[in-house]
Amino acid sequence: MGLGKTVQAIGIAYFYKEEWPLLIVVPSSLRYPWTEEIEKWIPELSPEEINVIQNKTDVG
């Protein structure tokens, strides 16, 4: 914990932003912490551009 793995992953993803959309798969307990970190480290993304899937009905 506290080694900056999330920030590194977000940084690498941002480097390749021309290739987006991006799918990030995390355990359900980390969905909202990841959303918060993305909003923190990529402030140019609006919250509406970040989609969190709650259940299978959100996919289709």
DSSP file (Angstrom, degrees, kcal/mol; ACC not computed):
  #  RESIDUE AA STRUCTURE BP1 BP2  ACC     N-H-->O    O-->H-N    N-H-->O    O-->H-N    TCO  KAPPA ALPHA  PHI   PSI    X-CA   Y-CA   Z-CA
    1    1 A M              0   0    0      0, 0.0     0, 0.0     0, 0.0     0, 0.0   0.000 360.0 360.0 360.0 148.2    0.0    0.0    0.0
    2    2 A G        +     0   0    0      1,-0.1     0, 0.0     0, 0.0     0, 0.0   0.710 360.0 119.2  75.1  20.2    1.1    3.5   -0.6
    3    3 A L  S    S-     0   0    0      0, 0.0    -1,-0.1     0, 0.0     0, 0.0   0.468  83.7-111.3 -97.2  -2.1    3.5    2.7   -3.4
    4    4 A G     >  +     0   0    0      3,-0.1     4,-2.5     4,-0.0     5,-0.2   0.701  69.5 140.9  84.8  20.4    1.7    4.8   -6.1
    5    5 A K  H  > S+     0   0    0      1,-0.2     4,-2.4     2,-0.2     5,-0.2   0.903  73.2  49.1 -63.8 -40.5    0.5    1.9   -8.2
    6    6 A T  H  > S+     0   0    0      2,-0.2     4,-2.5     1,-0.2    -1,-0.2   0.936 112.4  47.5 -64.2 -46.2   -2.8    3.6   -8.9
    7    7 A V  H  > S+     0   0    0      1,-0.2     4,-2.6     2,-0.2    -2,-0.2   0.891 111.6  51.4 -63.4 -39.4   -1.2    6.8   -9.9
    8    8 A Q  H  X S+     0   0    0     -4,-2.5     4,-2.5     2,-0.2    -1,-0.2   0.928 110.8  47.9 -62.6 -44.5    1.3    5.0  -12.1
    9    9 A A  H  X S+     0   0    0     -4,-2.4     4,-2.4     1,-0.2    -2,-0.2   0.909 112.9  48.0 -63.9 -42.1   -1.5    3.2  -13.9
   10   10 A I  H  X S+     0   0    0     -4,-2.5     4,-2.5     2,-0.2    -1,-0.2   0.902 111.4  51.7 -64.9 -40.3   -3.5    6.3  -14.4
   11   11 A G  H  X S+     0   0    0     -4,-2.6     4,-1.9     2,-0.2    -2,-0.2   0.907 111.0  46.4 -62.8 -42.9   -0.4    8.1  -15.7
   12   12 A I  H  X S+     0   0    0     -4,-2.5     4,-1.3     2,-0.2    -2,-0.2   0.916 112.6  50.5 -65.5 -42.9    0.3    5.3  -18.2
   13   13 A A  H  < S+     0   0    0     -4,-2.4     3,-0.4     1,-0.2    -2,-0.2   0.906 109.6  51.1 -61.1 -41.0   -3.4    5.3  -19.3
   14   14 A Y  H >< S+     0   0    0     -4,-2.5     3,-1.8     1,-0.2    -1,-0.2   0.866 102.4  60.0 -65.8 -35.7   -3.3    9.1  -19.7
   15   15 A F  H 3< S+     0   0    0     -4,-1.9     3,-0.3     1,-0.3    -1,-0.2   0.859 111.1  41.7 -57.8 -35.5   -0.1    8.8  -21.9
   16   16 A Y  T >< S+     0   0    0     -4,-1.3     3,-2.5    -3,-0.4    -1,-0.3   0.036  75.8 127.0 -99.2  25.4   -2.2    6.7  -24.3
   17   17 A K  G X   +     0   0    0     -3,-1.8     3,-1.4     1,-0.3    -1,-0.2   0.734  63.1  68.5 -61.1 -22.3   -5.3    8.8  -24.1
   18   18 A E  G 3  S+     0   0    0     -3,-0.3    -1,-0.3     1,-0.3    -2,-0.1   0.725  98.6  53.7 -65.5 -19.2   -5.5    9.1  -27.9
   19   19 A E  G <  S+     0   0    0     -3,-2.5    -1,-0.3     0, 0.0    -2,-0.2   0.445  98.2 149.8 -92.8  -2.1   -6.3    5.4  -27.8
   20   20 A W    <   +     0   0    0     -3,-1.4     2,-0.2    -4,-0.3    -3,-0.0  -0.222  33.4 100.9 -63.2 156.0   -9.2    5.7  -25.5
   21   21 A P        -     0   0    0      0, 0.0     2,-0.4     0, 0.0    -3,-0.0   0.178  66.7-158.6 -76.7 155.9  -12.0    4.7  -24.5
   22   22 A L        -     0   0    0     -2,-0.2     2,-0.5     2,-0.0    -2,-0.1  -0.912  13.5-155.0-117.7 136.3  -10.3    3.0  -21.6
   23   23 A L        -     0   0    0     -2,-0.4     2,-0.5     2,-0.0     0, 0.0  -0.963   9.4-171.2-112.6 123.6  -11.7    0.0  -19.6
   24   24 A I        -     0   0    0     -2,-0.5     2,-0.6     2,-0.0    -2,-0.0  -0.969   5.9-160.8-114.4 124.6  -10.4   -0.3  -16.0
   25   25 A V        +     0   0    0     -2,-0.5    -2,-0.0     0, 0.0     3,-0.0  -0.927  23.5 153.6-109.8 120.4  -11.3   -3.5  -14.2
   26   26 A V        -     0   0    0     -2,-0.6     5,-0.1     1,-0.0    -2,-0.0  -0.923  51.0 -81.3-137.2 161.4  -11.1   -3.5  -10.4
   27   27 A P    >   -     0   0    0      0, 0.0     3,-2.3     0, 0.0     4,-0.4  -0.303  49.2-108.5 -59.3 152.2  -12.8   -5.3   -7.5
   28   28 A S  G >  S+     0   0    0      1,-0.3     3,-1.0     2,-0.2     4,-0.4   0.795 117.7  62.2 -57.6 -29.9  -16.2   -3.8   -6.7
   29   29 A S  G 3  S+     0   0    0      1,-0.2    -1,-0.3     2,-0.1     3,-0.1   0.673 105.5  47.8 -70.5 -14.7  -14.8   -2.4   -3.4
   30   30 A L  G <> S+     0   0    0     -3,-2.3     4,-2.1     1,-0.1     5,-0.2   0.363  81.0  98.1-106.5   3.9  -12.4   -0.2   -5.4
   31   31 A R  H <> S+     0   0    0     -3,-1.0     4,-1.8    -4,-0.4    -2,-0.1   0.945  90.6  37.4 -57.5 -50.8  -14.8    1.2   -8.0
   32   32 A Y  H  > S+     0   0    0     -4,-0.4     4,-2.6     2,-0.2     5,-0.2   0.883 113.3  54.3 -76.7 -38.2  -15.3    4.5   -6.2
   33   33 A P  H  > S+     0   0    0      0, 0.0     4,-2.2     0, 0.0    -1,-0.2   0.910 110.8  48.6 -58.4 -38.6  -11.8    5.0   -4.9
   34   34 A W  H  X S+     0   0    0     -4,-2.1     4,-2.6     2,-0.2    -2,-0.2   0.912 109.6  52.0 -66.0 -41.5  -10.5    4.6   -8.5
   35   35 A T  H  X S+     0   0    0     -4,-1.8     4,-2.4    -5,-0.2    -1,-0.2   0.929 110.5  48.5 -59.0 -44.9  -13.1    7.1   -9.8
   36   36 A E  H  X S+     0   0    0     -4,-2.6     4,-2.0     1,-0.2    -1,-0.2   0.900 111.6  49.3 -62.7 -41.5  -12.0    9.6   -7.2
   37   37 A E  H  X S+     0   0    0     -4,-2.2     4,-2.8     2,-0.2     5,-0.3   0.890 110.0  50.8 -66.9 -39.1   -8.3    9.1   -8.1
   38   38 A I  H  X S+     0   0    0     -4,-2.6     4,-2.3     1,-0.2     7,-0.2   0.932 111.7  47.8 -63.4 -44.3   -9.1    9.5  -11.8
   39   39 A E  H  < S+     0   0    0     -4,-2.4    -1,-0.2    -5,-0.2    -2,-0.2   0.863 114.6  48.2 -62.9 -35.2  -10.9   12.7  -11.1
   40   40 A K  H  < S+     0   0    0     -4,-2.0    -2,-0.2    -5,-0.2    -1,-0.2   0.923 120.1  33.7 -70.7 -45.7   -8.0   13.9   -8.9
   41   41 A W  H  < S+     0   0    0     -4,-2.8    -2,-0.2     1,-0.2    -3,-0.2   0.651 124.8  40.2 -92.7 -16.9   -5.2   13.1  -11.3
   42   42 A I    ><  +     0   0    0     -4,-2.3     3,-1.9    -5,-0.3    -1,-0.2  -0.625  65.5 167.2-127.1  73.3   -7.0   13.9  -14.6
   43   43 A P  T 3   +     0   0    0      0, 0.0    -1,-0.1     0, 0.0    -2,-0.1   0.682  67.8  72.2 -65.3 -16.8   -9.0   17.0  -13.8
   44   44 A E  T 3  S+     0   0    0     -3,-0.1     2,-0.4     2,-0.1    -5,-0.1   0.694  81.8  85.9 -72.4 -15.7   -9.7   17.7  -17.5
   45   45 A L  S <  S-     0   0    0     -3,-1.9    -3,-0.1    -7,-0.2     5,-0.0  -0.710  78.5-138.2 -81.9 131.5  -12.1   14.7  -17.5
   46   46 A S    >   -     0   0    0     -2,-0.4     3,-2.0     1,-0.1     4,-0.4  -0.591  22.3-113.7 -83.8 153.7  -15.6   15.6  -16.3
   47   47 A P  G >  S+     0   0    0      0, 0.0     3,-1.2     0, 0.0    -1,-0.1   0.798 116.3  64.3 -56.3 -27.9  -17.3   13.2  -13.9
   48   48 A E  G 3  S+     0   0    0      1,-0.2    -3,-0.0     3,-0.1     0, 0.0   0.726  95.4  59.1 -68.3 -20.2  -19.9   12.5  -16.7
   49   49 A E  G <  S+     0   0    0     -3,-2.0     2,-0.6     1,-0.0    -1,-0.2   0.554  92.0  78.4 -84.9  -7.7  -17.1   11.0  -18.8
   50   50 A I    <   -     0   0    0     -3,-1.2     2,-0.5    -4,-0.4    -1,-0.0  -0.907  66.6-165.4-105.1 118.7  -16.3    8.4  -16.2
   51   51 A N        -     0   0    0     -2,-0.6     2,-0.5     2,-0.0    -3,-0.1  -0.911   4.4-163.9-109.5 124.5  -18.8    5.5  -16.2
   52   52 A V        -     0   0    0     -2,-0.5     2,-0.6   -17,-0.0    -2,-0.0  -0.926  15.7-139.8-106.4 125.6  -18.9    3.1  -13.2
   53   53 A I        +     0   0    0     -2,-0.5     3,-0.1     1,-0.2   -22,-0.0  -0.759  20.9 179.2 -88.7 120.0  -20.7   -0.2  -13.9
   54   54 A Q        -     0   0    0     -2,-0.6     2,-0.3     1,-0.3    -1,-0.2   0.871  65.5 -17.2 -85.5 -42.9  -22.9   -1.2  -11.0
   55   55 A N  S >  S-     0   0    0      0, 0.0     3,-1.8     0, 0.0     4,-0.3  -0.893  82.0 -77.7-154.4-179.6  -24.3   -4.4  -12.4
   56   56 A K  G >> S+     0   0    0      1,-0.3     3,-1.0    -2,-0.3     4,-0.7   0.725 119.3  66.5 -64.8 -21.6  -24.9   -6.2  -15.7
   57   57 A T  G 34 S+     0   0    0      1,-0.2    -1,-0.3     2,-0.2     3,-0.0   0.724  93.3  61.9 -71.9 -18.5  -27.8   -4.0  -16.7
   58   58 A D  G <4 S+     0   0    0     -3,-1.8    -1,-0.2     1,-0.2    -2,-0.2   0.639  94.6  64.6 -77.5 -14.1  -25.5   -1.1  -16.9
   59   59 A V  T <4        0   0    0     -3,-1.0    -2,-0.2    -4,-0.3    -1,-0.2   0.918 360.0 360.0 -78.8 -44.9  -23.5   -2.8  -19.7
   60   60 A G     <        0   0    0     -4,-0.7    -1,-0.2    -3,-0.0    -2,-0.1   0.444 360.0 360.0 -92.6 360.0  -26.0   -3.0  -22.5
